[in-house]
Amino acid sequence: MSASVRLLTVTGQGLAPWLDRLAGLRIRVFRDFPYLYDGSLDYEAEYLSTYTRTETSVCMLALDGERLVGASTGLPLCHEMEAFRRPFIEQGMAIGRIFYCAESVLLPAYRGQGIYRAFFDGREAHARRLGGLAYSAFCTVERPTSHPLRPADYQPLEPVWRHFGYRPEPGLNTRFGWKDIDQPAETDKAMQFYLKRLDTPS
C-alpha cells in the first residue's frame, strides 16, 4: 500500500462526519461499469444513514492526506434492507449469523496497491470481533458480456474474490434497482451473492 495512504476504521456514529464525502465518492466510483449508477446525494444520505444506526457497522476509510480516496462498509446482515436479507431467509440461512460486506469503492489511481485486500481483511476482522457470525457475504451486479457500456479492457473481479476465499452461492440471488447513466428511469438489476466462512483463513 502506498506510504501516502492511511486507513481509518470507524463504527456506528463515528461514520457521521464522513457521510457527505463518502456519498460523493460512491457516486463517482459507481458511475463506472459494471454499476453505471446515476446516483443522487439525497439517496446516498438515506442509504448511508443505516450504518450510523448500529454500533455493529464498520467503515474503513482510505485517506491520502485529508482526501478520501476509498471506503469499504459492512454490518451484520440483520441490519440490512429487506432485498438483501430475503434471499438468505428463503434459503433457510440464519441472517443473524452472516456479516454483510456492503461495498468497497476506490479511486482508480489507488487500485493495485493492496488497499482493496485491506478492506476485506478489515471487515472480516471486525465481523470476527463481533462474535457469533459464521459467514461473510457480499453481492455484485451481473451484467452481460455484450453490454454496450462494457469497456474493452474491463477486468472482472471474480478471480480476486475467489483468491480472497469467496465463492458464488448457487441460488442465492436478488434484484435491486437503480438508475443507469444511459437509462431514463430506474430498473432492477440481477445480483449474485458470494460467501466465505469466517473461520477460513484470508
CORKA-V436162 format. One record per residue. N is the residue number from 1. OMEGA is omega in whole degrees, 0 to 359 (999 if undefined). BURIAL is # if it has 9 or more other C-alpha atoms within 8 Angstrom, else .. Layout:
n = (N	N)
omega = (OMEGA	OMEGA)
burial = (BURIAL	BURIAL)
This chain:
n = (1	2	3	4	5	6	7	8	9	10	11	12	13	14	15	16	17	18	19	20	21	22	23	24	25	26	27	28	29	30	31	32	33	34	35	36	37	38	39	40	41	42	43	44	45	46	47	48	49	50	51	52	53	54	55	56	57	58	59	60	61	62	63	64	65	66	67	68	69	70	71	72	73	74	75	76	77	78	79	80	81	82	83	84	85	86	87	88	89	90	91	92	93	94	95	96	97	98	99	100	101	102	103	104	105	106	107	108	109	110	111	112	113	114	115	116	117	118	119	120	121	122	123	124	125	126	127	128	129	130	131	132	133	134	135	136	137	138	139	140	141	142	143	144	145	146	147	148	149	150	151	152	153	154	155	156	157	158	159	160	161	162	163	164	165	166	167	168	169	170	171	172	173	174	175	176	177	178	179	180	181	182	183	184	185	186	187	188	189	190	191	192	193	194	195	196	197	198	199	200	201	202)
omega = (181	181	181	184	174	179	177	180	178	178	174	182	177	179	188	181	184	190	183	180	179	178	179	179	180	180	181	185	184	174	181	174	14	185	176	190	175	192	176	180	180	178	181	180	179	181	185	179	176	186	178	185	175	179	178	178	177	171	176	183	176	185	171	193	176	182	176	184	179	178	181	186	176	178	176	186	182	178	182	180	189	182	180	177	190	182	179	178	180	178	178	180	181	184	177	181	187	174	184	175	192	182	168	177	184	179	185	184	184	179	180	181	180	182	181	177	179	177	180	180	182	179	178	178	177	180	179	178	179	179	176	182	185	186	167	184	168	174	184	180	176	179	178	179	180	183	185	180	177	180	181	182	182	179	179	183	183	177	178	180	178	177	178	177	181	179	174	181	181	178	181	186	172	173	182	188	168	180	175	183	181	183	182	185	179	174	177	179	173	182	180	177	173	182	172	174	183	175	176	179	177	999)
burial = (.	.	.	.	#	#	.	.	.	#	#	#	#	.	#	#	.	.	#	#	.	#	#	#	#	#	#	.	#	#	#	#	#	#	#	#	#	#	#	.	#	.	.	#	#	.	.	#	#	#	#	#	.	#	#	#	#	#	#	#	#	#	#	#	.	.	.	#	#	#	#	#	#	#	#	#	#	.	.	#	.	.	#	#	#	.	#	#	#	.	.	.	.	.	#	.	#	#	#	#	#	#	.	#	#	#	#	.	.	#	#	.	.	.	#	#	.	.	#	.	#	#	#	#	.	#	#	#	.	.	.	.	#	#	#	#	#	#	#	.	#	#	.	.	.	.	.	.	.	#	.	.	.	.	.	.	.	.	.	.	#	#	.	.	#	#	#	.	#	.	.	#	#	#	#	#	.	#	#	#	.	.	.	.	.	#	.	.	#	#	#	#	#	#	#	#	.	#	.	.	.	.)
